């Protein structure tokens, strides 16, 4: 006999069974009591599957699959959802085809969690099935599932072309329900995706997420306050950068260092060095570059340590560090390491760094004998690029300016006049304080 009425409370079936026995309807009593036992069995099978897959350490997935399958085949919708999740996400390797079958069964029965989970599975396929994922996210979102509302907003914002108005609607619903990820994404959309950014509203939602402890929101709120407002609110930006930095966000650590070193009056180089060191040791190439720059500008400069950090950043592909490392090796060491300097200039120049193209062209023209053909080629590239100084840092990163070797014909007056001939080589008291942390909000 199959298990029926698996969703009924256990007590109601047993009491009806007892009443049937009292009426001497033995056949009906046996049938209903049997159904109650089946219902208890299937619920136990479903719960046992959950326990084995999510509550024991380590999970016992094979046995969890066995029990979840029994309950799912008996028609327990929650078990169908749980089995689909186990198959699609927890197994290694996953079984997304079988997982999709069970999630679809539960989703079609109106189970909201399964609708959401099916949307996630479909959006994560290669290639993703975005139209079908949107359908299931929408069903769950309309039923009030805030995580589905958030994921639906993300899906809509990433379409080509994006549907930002609809994405904003769903982000707002989830954000108003207290979903911090939605609050963060809504702020990103408002501040960085609209043709006319709504910075005041973006600030509001960043603040809500940041106050709830969302480190990315804390970091982006710092970016907005430091780089998007006129005038900037540096004290408040410092507060939020610090919170994100203390939570381990390396981009916040880097930008906090840039704010302390180049935007405060007076600057706080010791504190900046501490934060750059944290981020640099965690592998952040922008912080490695900035730390090398700071060390090269101390009085006296710490060139050995500066070289070490620029080398790490250069090996990580940072063209500004590659250029600065070339400048240090060429003009700050005694004796200079010209072959190594040429190598790093070339790497940066080939990456499109206009400073390095200029430096490499100048370097080649001064060799003995000079390599004038190649020098001309690199100087032409720099000239065609406008030689507007170092390349713009990647989005979301605070950077100091990259340098060229010291020249007896260039000094602070040239820098203050707008030339980017900064050199290591100017002491902190002489710098024009033109550095700032250029930043762009992260993509949704």
Residue pairs with C-beta under 8 A, 6 or more apart in sequence:
1 31
1 34
1 38
2 38
2 74
3 35
3 38
3 39
3 41
3 42
3 74
3 75
4 35
4 38
4 39
5 13
5 35
5 39
6 38
6 39
6 42
6 43
6 74
6 75
6 76
7 39
7 76
8 36
8 39
10 36
10 39
10 40
10 43
13 32
13 33
13 35
13 36
13 39
14 33
14 36
16 32
17 29
17 32
17 33
17 36
18 29
20 28
20 29
20 32
21 29
38 74
42 70
42 71
42 74
42 75
42 76
42 79
43 71
43 76
45 67
45 68
45 70
45 71
45 74
45 76
45 79
46 67
46 68
46 71
46 72
46 76
46 78
46 79
46 82
48 64
48 67
49 64
49 65
49 66
49 67
49 68
49 71
49 79
49 82
49 83
49 86
50 64
50 68
50 82
51 64
52 59
52 60
52 61
52 63
52 64
52 67
53 59
53 60
53 61
53 64
53 65
53 68
53 82
53 86
53 90
59 90
61 86
61 90
61 91
64 86
65 83
65 86
65 87
65 91
68 79
68 82
68 83
68 86
69 83
71 79
71 83
72 79
72 80
72 82
72 83
72 102
72 105
77 105
77 106
77 109
77 111
77 114
78 106
78 111
80 102
80 103
80 105
80 106
80 109
80 111
80 114
81 102
81 103
81 106
81 111
81 113
81 114
81 117
83 99
83 102
84 99
84 100
84 101
84 102
84 103
84 104
84 106
84 114
84 117
84 118
84 121
85 99
85 103
85 117
86 99
87 94
87 95
87 96
87 98
87 99
87 102
88 94
88 95
88 96
88 99
88 100
88 103
88 117
88 121
89 99
96 121
96 125
99 121
100 118
100 121
100 122
103 114
103 117
103 118
103 121
104 114
104 118
105 114
106 113
106 114
107 114
107 115
107 117
107 118
107 136
107 139
112 139
112 140
112 143
112 144
112 145
112 148
113 140
113 145
115 136
115 137
115 139
115 140
115 143
115 145
115 148
116 136
116 137
116 140
116 145
116 147
116 148
116 151
118 133
118 136
119 133
119 134
119 135
119 136
119 137
119 140
119 148
119 151
119 152
120 133
120 151
122 128
122 129
122 130
122 132
122 133
122 136
123 129
123 130
123 133
123 137
123 151
123 155
130 155
130 159
133 155
134 152
134 155
134 156
137 148
137 151
137 152
137 155
138 152
140 148
141 148
141 149
141 152
141 170
141 173
146 173
146 174
146 177
146 178
146 179
146 182
147 174
147 179
149 170
149 171
149 173
149 174
149 177
149 179
149 182
150 170
150 171
150 174
150 179
150 181
150 182
150 185
152 167
152 170
153 167
153 168
153 169
153 170
153 171
153 174
153 182
153 185
153 186
154 167
154 185
154 444
156 162
156 163
156 164
156 166
156 167
156 170
157 163
157 164
157 167
157 185
157 189
157 193
157 444
158 444
162 193
164 189
164 193
164 194
167 189
168 186
168 189
168 190
171 182
171 185
171 186
171 189
172 182
172 186
173 182
174 181
174 182
175 182
175 183
175 186
175 205
175 208
180 208
180 209
180 212
180 213
180 214
180 217
181 209
181 214
183 205
183 206
183 208
183 209
183 212
183 214
183 217
184 205
184 206
184 209
184 214
184 216
184 217
184 220
185 444
186 205
187 201
187 202
187 203
187 204
187 205
187 206
187 209
187 217
187 220
188 202
188 220
188 441
188 442
188 443
188 444
189 444
190 197
190 198
190 199
190 201
190 202
190 205
191 197
191 198
191 199
191 202
191 203
191 206
191 220
191 224
191 228
191 441
192 202
192 440
192 441
193 444
197 228
199 224
199 228
199 229
202 224
203 221
203 224
203 225
206 217
206 220
206 221
206 224
207 221
209 217
210 217
210 218
210 221
210 240
210 243
213 247
215 243
215 244
215 247
215 248
215 249
215 252
216 244
216 249
216 442
218 240
218 241
218 243
218 244
218 247
218 249
218 252
219 240
219 241
219 244
219 249
219 251
219 252
219 255
220 441
220 442
221 237
221 240
222 237
222 238
222 239
222 240
222 241
222 244
222 252
222 255
222 256
223 237
223 255
223 396
223 439
223 441
224 441
225 232
225 233
225 234
225 236
225 237
225 240
226 232
226 233
226 234
226 237
226 241
226 255
226 259
226 263
226 437
226 439
227 436
227 437
227 438
227 439
232 263
234 259
234 263
234 264
237 259
238 256
238 259
238 260
241 252
241 255
241 256
241 259
242 252
242 256
244 252
245 252
245 253
245 256
245 275
245 278
248 282
250 278
250 279
250 282
250 283
250 284
250 287
251 279
251 284
251 286
251 396
251 397
253 275
253 276
253 278
253 279
253 282
253 284
253 287
254 275
254 276
254 279
254 284
254 286
254 287
254 290
254 397
254 398
254 437
255 397
255 398
255 437
255 439
256 272
256 275
257 272
257 273
257 275
257 276
257 279
257 287
257 290
257 291
257 398
258 272
258 290
258 398
258 399
258 400
258 435
258 436
258 437
259 398
259 437
260 267
260 268
260 269
260 271
260 272
260 275
261 267
261 268
261 269
261 272
261 290
261 294
261 400
261 435
262 400
262 433
262 435
262 436
262 437
263 435
263 436
263 437
265 433
267 428
269 294
269 298
269 428
272 294
273 291
273 294
273 295
275 287
276 287
276 290
276 291
276 294
277 287
277 291
278 287
279 286
279 287
280 287
280 288
280 291
280 309
280 312
283 316
285 312
285 313
285 316
285 317
285 318
285 321
286 313
286 318
286 393
286 394
286 397
286 398
286 399
288 309
288 310
288 312
288 313
288 316
288 318
288 321
289 309
289 310
289 313
289 318
289 320
289 321
289 324
289 399
289 400
289 402
290 398
290 399
290 400
291 309
292 305
292 306
292 307
292 308
292 309
292 310
292 313
292 321
292 324
292 325
293 306
293 324
293 400
293 401
293 403
294 400
295 301
295 302
295 303
295 305
295 306
295 309
296 302
296 303
296 306
296 324
296 328
296 332
296 403
296 424
297 424
297 426
297 427
297 428
297 431
298 428
299 427
299 428
301 332
301 424
303 328
303 332
303 333
306 328
307 325
307 328
307 329
310 321
310 324
310 325
310 328
311 321
311 325
312 321
313 320
313 321
314 321
314 322
314 325
314 344
314 347
317 351
319 347
319 348
319 351
319 352
319 353
319 356
319 391
320 348
320 353
320 355
320 390
320 391
320 393
320 399
320 402
321 402
322 344
322 345
322 347
322 348
322 351
322 353
322 356
323 344
323 345
323 348
323 353
323 355
323 356
323 359
323 390
323 402
323 403
323 404
324 402
324 403
325 341
325 344
326 341
326 342
326 343
326 344
326 345
326 348
326 356
326 359
326 360
326 363
327 341
327 359
327 403
327 404
327 405
327 424
328 341
328 424
329 336
329 337
329 338
329 340
329 341
329 344
330 336
330 337
330 338
330 341
330 345
330 359
330 363
330 405
331 405
331 406
332 405
332 406
332 424
332 425
338 363
341 363
342 360
342 363
342 364
345 356
345 359
345 360
345 363
346 356
346 360
347 356
348 355
348 356
349 356
349 357
349 359
349 360
349 378
349 381
352 385
352 391
353 390
353 391
353 402
354 381
354 382
354 385
354 386
354 387
354 388
354 389
354 390
354 391
355 382
355 387
355 389
355 390
355 391
355 402
355 403
355 404
355 420
357 378
357 379
357 381
357 382
357 385
358 378
358 379
358 382
358 387
358 404
359 404
359 405
360 375
360 378
361 375
361 376
361 377
361 378
361 379
361 382
362 375
362 379
363 375
364 370
364 371
364 372
364 374
364 375
364 378
365 371
365 372
365 375
365 379
388 420
389 401
389 402
389 420
390 401
390 402
390 420
392 438
393 399
393 438
395 439
395 440
395 441
395 442
396 439
396 440
396 441
396 442
397 437
397 438
397 439
398 436
398 437
398 438
398 439
399 437
399 438
400 435
401 420
401 422
401 434
401 435
403 422
403 423
403 424
403 425
404 420
404 421
404 422
404 423
405 423
406 423
406 424
406 425
407 421
407 423
410 419
410 421
410 423
411 426
412 426
412 430
412 431
412 432
414 421
415 421
415 422
415 426
415 431
415 432
415 434
416 432
422 431
